[in-house]
Amino acid sequence: MEILCLGLSHQTAPVELREKFAIPDGEVGATATALSKTAGVSEAVIVSTCNRVEFYVAAEQAAAGLAAVREFVAERLAPAEGAAFFQHATEPTVRHLFRVVSGLESMVLGETEILGQVKKAYAAASAGGATAKHLNKLFQRAFNVAKDVRTNTNITRGAVSVGSAAVDLAEKIFGKLAHCQVMILGAGETSELTAGALQARGVKSIFVANRSYDRAAALAVKMNGTAIHFDEWQRSFHDVDILIGSTAAPHHVLTAAQLAPIMHTRPARPLFCIDLAVPRDIEPAVNDLDGVYLYDIDSLQAMADHSMNVRRQELTLCEQMIERHATEFDAWLASAWQQGVVKPVPPTPGAAAQQAKT
């Protein structure tokens, strides 16, 4: 029995091509079930995310299995543009999946979201009867590999972007962010990404102030927040826990003299200031005020770069762990076939004709 993978990812295809083959979450299980019933294929799991669409199958014959997947993709999703797709035989497929779930194939090295996405894809395929012993064993081992990598290396630790660095710092200051209120001064892309990262961690509410009220309102809608006029932002500042500065002002819009009286009215309540503007929005002297923590874009980027370097240094260890797990799985597959533990699946009607075509 062969285990194969046909797919495309951010490494092999641009988003305008990937989106043609993307499968909605609610349809992944049914599509995997349909693929598993295709002549030449015995089992199937489909992983479809914003960065990859990958078809994992168990098949009696490699050539027939890959041909069946290509035909299925062309008929069900879009014309299969061969140059964009990669394909792996059994051993490369095993190693590729182990790397994917460990975050080694992600845009952000070591990110952990992909593990949950693959688990959902496998659960959907399994629930639809699309998997059996081969892919069950493979994916269960893959999840063990991801756990091993996350537990015994530093590949997932530390912020890897300005936004994630800011969020990590905010959680160190406040703990859970569910009770925190955020104010954004300016409506730039970087501030939007950072606010989005904070929102994803559950911040209570977001206020947006911008010199163009219409832009403030547009960003507030995206953030499920509240727009305020720029000259009135100080009136709403008393209960703010996190301030993001990202205006295009040529001077400081928040000074220590402005902030000190406000901080006196909220003793023992810290304020986290994230200055993403160049020139800077927030006077450096505010960092000298009790309870105020100020970070500018350079300090956040330095933290992110350091964390990414740490992750890169962990690559060799991760790859050694993956190779050990992959070798053990290869041995299991060979032994299972020889001992008859995994019995050959009877050919699906029409499989012979399919193989003849390939």
Stockholm file with secondary structure:
# STOCKHOLM 1.0

chainA/1-358         MEILCLGLSHQTAPVELREKFAIPDGEVGATATALSKTAGVSEAVIVSTCNRVEFYVAAEQAAAGLAAVREFVAERLAPAEGAAFFQHATEPTVRHLFRVVSGLESMVLGETEILGQVKKAYAAASAGGATAKHLNKLFQRAFNVAKDVRTNTNITRGAVSVGSAAVDLAEKIFGKLAHCQVMILGAGETSELTAGALQARGVKSIFVANRSYDRAAALAVKMNGTAIHFDEWQRSFHDVDILIGSTAAPHHVLTAAQLAPIMHTRPARPLFCIDLAVPRDIEPAVNDLDGVYLYDIDSLQAMADHSMNVRRQELTLCEQMIERHATEFDAWLASAWQQGVVKPVPPTPGAAAQQAKT
#=GR chainA/1-358 SS CEEEEEEEETTTSCHHHHHHHCCCHHHHHHHHHHHHTSTTCSEEEEEECSSEEEEEEEESSHHHHHHHHHHHHHHHTSCCCGGGCEEECHHHHHHHHHHHHTTTTSSSTTCSHHHHHHHHHHHHHHHTTCCCHHHHHHHHHHHHHHHHHHHHSSTTCSCCSHHHHHHHHHHHHHSSCTTCEEEEESCCHHHHHHHHHHHHTTCSEEEEEESSHHHHHHHHHHTTCEEEEGGGGGGGCTTCSEEEECCCCSSCSBCHHHHHHHHHTSTTCCEEEEECCSSCSBCGGGGGSTTEEEEEHHHHHHHHHHHHHHHHHTHHHHHHHHHHHHHHHHHHHHHHHHHTSSCCCCCCTTHHHHHHHC
#=GC SS_cons         CEEEEEEEETTTSCHHHHHHHCCCHHHHHHHHHHHHTSTTCSEEEEEECSSEEEEEEEESSHHHHHHHHHHHHHHHTSCCCGGGCEEECHHHHHHHHHHHHTTTTSSSTTCSHHHHHHHHHHHHHHHTTCCCHHHHHHHHHHHHHHHHHHHHSSTTCSCCSHHHHHHHHHHHHHSSCTTCEEEEESCCHHHHHHHHHHHHTTCSEEEEEESSHHHHHHHHHHTTCEEEEGGGGGGGCTTCSEEEECCCCSSCSBCHHHHHHHHHTSTTCCEEEEECCSSCSBCGGGGGSTTEEEEEHHHHHHHHHHHHHHHHHTHHHHHHHHHHHHHHHHHHHHHHHHHTSSCCCCCCTTHHHHHHHC
//
